[in-house]
Amino acid sequence: MGTPEQSTADGPTASWADRVAGLAGSCHPGPVVAVTALTAALAVTAGQSAARCLLTAAAVLTGQLSVGWCNDAFDARRDLAAGRRGKPVVDGTVGVTDVWVAAYAALALCVSLSLACGLRAGAVHLTGVAAAWAYDLRLKATVWSWAPYAVGFAALPAFVALALPGQPWPAWWVVTAGALLGVGAHLGDVLPDMRGDAATGVRGWPHRLGPDGTRLLLPVPLVAASAVLVLGPAGPPGRWGPAALAVAGLVAVAGTVLGHRWERAAFAAAVAVAVVDVALLLVRDTGIA
């Protein structure tokens, strides 16, 4: 296995199997799987056919892969400077050129698969993917770092809806909740790496708020998404809606209070609230079909 410097500049000396494993690890597999699974579940609940569900999931999967690989390839030297061991490019498992090739190949597949879902649906999804690439290449170090997350998460339910027969637009509250979930995901994603990012010159919106400000703000967009999902649809919220909203609020407050002593508590609470939001999104009438 090569050194990190060899990996970044000239490509790794690792075996073929190690390089494949390195590519798998450098795509940010957790978010890739989570976002793809959520979109597939939305497609099922919206009433897409089995074939269209597979096409929708494939388009989202390739888009997420392209974004993850772009992120690791572009940040390779910054990650080296911050000493972020455990990343395949930094550890020398896979070369940065290989990761760039994978990113562009996945992006090309994403364009084809997205447009196969329909011109309007494809355009919406590709707008979200383009926003994510803009985050990786530029916006993550600016005060607008939250915007690509908001656009990308809001685009997912719109993509699912526009891929249905008749190309219906989803209800406003579904798109709004998606955008709020995206902002919360951004805050939660940045919080654990904030000090390392700051050391390498990344000054996104959360970095300007600081660790304490980010920790306090983190649950707010997620609880707001819960409120939108409970109160946005027409008619009564049902018996589970107010209970879910109360749980989300209590968990968020607990995470904020405990986060003063244990930083991971705020992040864990935000993840729990996000799970409640996703459950609400799937259980409620999605407003997509």
C-alpha positions in Angstrom: 0.0 0.0 0.0 1.4 3.4 -1.0 1.8 6.4 1.2 -0.9 9.1 1.2 1.4 11.3 -0.9 1.8 8.6 -3.5 -2.0 8.0 -3.5 -2.8 11.6 -4.1 -0.2 12.4 -6.7 0.7 9.3 -8.7 -2.0 6.7 -7.8 -1.8 3.8 -5.3 0.3 0.7 -5.4 -2.5 -1.3 -3.8 -3.9 -4.4 -5.3 -7.0 -4.3 -7.6 -9.2 -5.7 -4.9 -7.9 -3.0 -2.4 -8.6 -0.3 -5.0 -12.2 -1.5 -5.5 -12.6 -1.5 -1.7 -11.1 2.0 -1.6 -13.5 3.3 -4.2 -16.4 1.8 -2.2 -15.2 3.5 0.9 -14.5 6.8 -0.7 -18.0 7.3 -2.0 -19.4 8.1 1.5 -21.4 4.9 1.6 -23.6 5.8 4.6 -25.2 8.9 3.0 -25.3 7.1 -0.4 -27.3 4.2 1.0 -29.5 6.4 3.2 -30.5 8.8 0.5 -31.1 6.1 -2.1 -33.2 4.0 0.3 -35.3 7.0 1.4 -36.0 8.0 -2.3 -36.8 4.4 -3.2 -39.3 4.3 -0.2 -40.8 7.5 -1.4 -41.2 6.1 -4.9 -43.0 3.0 -3.5 -45.4 5.0 -1.3 -46.1 7.4 -4.3 -47.3 4.5 -6.4 -44.5 4.2 -8.9 -44.4 0.9 -10.8 -41.7 -1.6 -9.9 -39.7 -0.8 -13.0 -40.0 2.9 -12.4 -39.0 2.5 -8.8 -35.8 0.7 -9.9 -35.0 3.4 -12.4 -35.6 6.2 -9.9 -33.4 4.5 -7.3 -30.7 3.9 -9.9 -30.7 7.5 -10.9 -30.4 8.7 -7.3 -27.7 6.0 -6.5 -25.5 7.1 -9.4 -26.0 10.7 -8.5 -25.0 10.2 -4.9 -22.0 8.1 -5.9 -20.8 10.9 -8.1 -21.2 13.4 -5.4 -19.4 11.3 -2.8 -16.5 10.5 -5.1 -16.2 14.2 -6.2 -16.0 15.2 -2.5 -13.2 12.8 -1.7 -11.2 13.5 -4.8 -11.4 17.3 -4.5 -10.7 17.3 -0.8 -7.8 14.8 -1.0 -5.0 17.3 -0.3 -7.0 19.1 2.3 -7.7 15.8 4.0 -4.0 15.0 3.9 -3.2 18.3 5.5 -5.7 17.7 8.3 -4.4 14.1 8.9 -7.8 12.5 8.4 -6.7 8.9 8.5 -9.4 6.3 7.5 -10.2 7.9 4.2 -9.1 5.6 1.3 -7.4 8.3 -0.7 -5.5 9.6 2.4 -4.5 6.0 3.4 -3.2 5.2 -0.1 -5.8 2.5 -0.9 -7.0 4.3 -4.0 -5.6 7.1 -6.2 -7.2 10.4 -6.6 -7.3 10.0 -10.4 -9.3 6.7 -10.0 -11.8 8.5 -7.8 -12.2 11.3 -10.3 -12.8 8.8 -13.1 -15.4 7.0 -11.0 -17.1 10.3 -10.1 -17.4 11.4 -13.8 -18.5 7.9 -14.9 -21.3 7.9 -12.2 -22.3 11.4 -13.2 -22.7 10.3 -16.9 -24.9 7.4 -15.8 -26.9 9.7 -13.6 -27.7 12.0 -16.4 -28.9 9.2 -18.6 -30.9 7.5 -15.9 -32.5 10.8 -14.7 -33.6 11.9 -18.1 -35.0 8.4 -18.7 -37.5 9.2 -15.9 -38.8 12.1 -18.0 -37.4 15.5 -19.1 -38.9 17.5 -16.2 -38.1 14.8 -13.6 -34.6 14.5 -14.9 -34.0 18.2 -14.9 -35.1 18.5 -11.3 -33.0 15.7 -10.1 -29.9 16.9 -12.1 -30.4 20.3 -10.5 -30.1 18.7 -7.1 -27.0 16.8 -8.2 -25.4 19.9 -9.7 -26.0 21.7 -6.4 -24.2 19.0 -4.6 -21.2 19.2 -7.0 -21.2 22.9 -6.5 -21.0 22.3 -2.8 -18.0 20.0 -3.2 -16.1 22.3 -5.5 -16.8 25.7 -4.1 -19.8 26.4 -1.8 -18.8 24.3 1.2 -16.2 27.0 2.0 -18.8 29.9 1.8 -21.7 31.2 3.8 -24.0 29.6 1.3 -22.9 26.1 2.2 -26.4 25.2 3.4 -28.0 26.0 0.1 -27.0 22.9 -1.9 -28.2 20.6 0.8 -31.6 22.4 0.9 -31.9 22.2 -2.9 -30.7 18.6 -3.1 -33.1 17.3 -0.5 -36.0 19.3 -1.8 -35.4 17.9 -5.3 -35.8 14.3 -4.2 -39.6 14.3 -3.6 -40.1 16.5 -6.6 -38.1 14.0 -8.7 -40.3 11.1 -7.5 -43.5 13.0 -8.2 -42.5 14.2 -11.7 -41.6 10.7 -12.6 -45.2 9.6 -12.1 -47.7 9.4 -15.0 -49.0 12.9 -15.6 -45.9 14.5 -13.9 -47.7 15.9 -10.9 -45.9 18.4 -8.7 -45.7 17.4 -5.0 -47.4 19.3 -2.2 -45.5 22.4 -1.0 -45.0 21.0 2.5 -43.2 17.9 1.2 -40.7 20.0 -0.7 -40.3 22.4 2.3 -39.8 19.5 4.7 -37.1 18.1 2.4 -35.3 21.4 2.3 -35.4 21.7 6.1 -34.1 18.1 6.4 -31.3 19.1 4.1 -30.2 22.1 6.2 -30.3 19.9 9.3 -28.2 17.2 7.5 -25.6 19.9 6.6 -25.3 21.0 10.1 -25.0 17.5 11.4 -22.5 16.4 8.7 -20.2 19.3 9.4 -20.2 19.3 13.2 -17.9 16.3 13.8 -15.3 17.6 11.3 -15.6 21.3 12.1 -12.2 21.8 13.8 -10.3 19.9 11.0 -12.1 21.9 8.3 -11.3 25.2 10.0 -7.6 24.2 10.2 -7.6 23.8 6.4 -9.3 27.0 5.6 -12.9 25.8 5.1 -15.3 28.5 6.3 -18.8 27.4 5.6 -21.9 28.6 7.3 -21.6 26.2 10.3 -17.9 27.2 10.8 -19.0 30.8 11.1 -21.5 29.9 13.7 -18.9 27.9 15.6 -19.3 24.5 17.3 -21.6 25.9 20.1 -23.8 27.8 17.7 -24.0 24.9 15.3 -24.8 22.5 18.1 -27.6 24.7 19.3 -29.0 25.3 15.8 -28.7 21.7 14.6 -32.1 20.4 15.9 -34.1 23.5 14.8 -34.5 22.8 11.0 -35.2 19.1 11.8 -38.0 20.0 14.4 -39.3 22.5 11.9 -39.5 19.8 9.3 -41.5 17.7 11.8 -43.9 20.5 12.3 -44.3 21.0 8.5 -45.0 17.3 8.0 -47.5 17.2 10.8 -49.3 20.5 10.1 -48.8 20.9 6.4 -51.3 18.4 5.0 -54.9 19.3 4.8 -57.2 17.9 7.4 -56.5 16.7 11.0 -53.0 15.6 11.8 -54.1 12.2 13.1 -53.3 10.7 16.5 -49.6 10.0 15.7 -48.7 13.4 14.3 -48.8 15.5 17.6 -47.1 12.7 19.4 -44.3 12.5 16.9 -43.9 16.3 17.0 -43.7 16.2 20.8 -41.1 13.4 20.7 -39.0 15.3 18.2 -39.1 18.5 20.3 -38.2 16.7 23.5 -35.3 14.8 21.9 -34.0 18.0 20.3 -34.0 19.9 23.6 -32.3 16.9 25.4 -29.6 16.8 22.8 -29.0 20.6 23.0 -28.7 20.4 26.8 -26.5 17.3 26.9 -24.4 18.6 24.1 -22.8 21.2 26.3 -20.9 18.3 28.0 -21.0 15.6 25.3 -20.7 17.0 21.8 -21.9 13.7 20.2 -25.2 14.0 22.1 -26.4 16.9 20.0 -25.6 15.0 16.8 -27.2 11.8 18.1 -30.4 13.8 19.0 -30.5 15.3 15.5 -30.2 11.9 13.9 -33.1 10.7 16.1 -35.2 13.7 15.1 -34.4 13.0 11.4 -35.6 9.4 11.8 -38.9 10.7 13.2 -39.1 13.1 10.2 -38.5 10.3 7.7 -41.1 8.1 9.4 -43.6 11.0 9.2 -42.8 11.6 5.5 -43.4 7.9 4.7 -46.5 7.4 7.0 -48.4 10.6 6.2 -50.1 11.1 2.8 -47.0 12.2 1.0 -48.7 14.7 -1.3 -46.7 13.2 -4.1 -49.2 11.0 -5.9 
